[in-house]
């Protein structure tokens, strides 16, 4: 009960700083593209080029097919959109405390909001890519279905996982700077353990069960189910595995960040 009360109080504290989070997120988005000619178009150009390269290599070169007859480019993009969001927010959030050292050392600043700032700012690019994905899906005959509203659930589930990981890694990064370099390598491996390029049907069942405990596996497949019209409650077994991992990560991240926060100013 004590842990639950502290968690609720922690959430209400984050809610009180919602205006600060929104203001910092807008500043972060503006800072990315200030001084560039293309501006926010770069947020579309980079992932579009990535999609084009993978499409040429796998679809044109290797004649790859998506799962359940889905065109490969659509299968790939529907998995790439949540992965890019996860990768971007996690990499930026784990350096958030160090990057805002002046705020943390000189003022009474709620450092726990920093991962949320990057989550909100990263959502801008994510929503742009979701719009592009919708256009691509409709062009291949995957018209709008009622299940499109469940994207909110998968977006929220990904947010909980990201928040826990960002608090955990971001706080440890203050004391162990090598962690950032290690995470880049971990994310590269994590990408290939997630069914973004490959189809789960290509993996033997005994190994697929292990891979399904990868929480991003559940989110990526969930984004695809939005287009195929499969309700999320039919994947209840996947949801159990996801929250079995994401729930403890969220609690652990909040606990570690809260315990280490008083020492940030002394180390930075």
Residue, then its C-alpha position, 0 to 999 in steps of 0.5 A: x500500500x505504501x508503494x501504491x500511495x507513493x506511485x499515485x502521488x508521483x503521478x499527480x506530481x507529474x500532472x501538476x507540471x503538465x504546462x512545464x512539460x508542454x512548454x519544454x516539448x515545444x521548445x525541443x521540437x523547435x530546437x531540432x529544426x531551427x536554422x535548417x532550410x527544410x525545417x520539419x520536413x526533415x522529420x518526414x524525409x529521414x524515415x522516408x529514405x529509410x523505408x525506401x532503402x529497406x524496400x529496395x533491398x528486401x522487397x525488390x532485391x530479395x522479393x520478401x513478402x509480408x505476413x498474411x499476404x500483406x505487402x512487404x512495404x506496408x508490413x515493414x512500415x507498420x512495424x518501423x513506425x513504433x520502433x522509430x518512436x521507441x528508439x528516438x525517445x529512449x536515446x534522447x531521454x537517457x541523456x536528458x538529465x545530463x543535458x539539463x544539468x544547469x537546471x538541476x544544479x541551480x534550481x528546484x527543478x522536477x527532473x522526473x518530467x524530462x523523459x515525458x518532455x522527450x516523449x511528447x516532443x517525439x510524438x510529433x514525428x510519430x503522429x506524422x509517420x502514423x499519418x503517412x502509414x494511414x495513407x500507405x495502408x489505404x493505397x494498398x486497400x487497407x481502408x479505415x476500420x473501427x480497430x483504428x481507435x485501439x492505436x491509442x492503447x498501444x501508444x499508451x502501452x509503449x509510453x509506459x514502457x518508455x517512461x520506465x526505461x527512461x527513468x531507469x537508464x537516464x538516472x543511471x547514465x548520470x553516474x555511469x556515462x558508458x551506459x549511453x554507448x552500451x545502449x546504442x549497441x543494445x538497441x541495434x540488437x533489439x531491433x533485430x529481435x523485434x519483428x520489424x523486417x522479419x515475420x514471426x511465422x519464420x521463427x520456430x514456435x519454441x523460440x518464438x515464445x521466448x521472443x514474444x517476451x520482448x515488449x516491443x514485439x507486442x507493440x509492433x504486432x499491435x500496430x499491425x493489427x490496427x490495419x488488419x482489423x484484429x481487436x486487441x483483446x484477442x491478443x490477451x496472452x501477448x498483453x499479459x506478457x507485455x505488462x509482465x515486463x513493462x509493469x515492473x520496469x515502470x515501477x523500478x524506473x520510478x523507484x530508482x530515479x526517485x532514490x538517485x535524484x537527490x545525488x544528481x546535483x553533486x555528480x553533474 
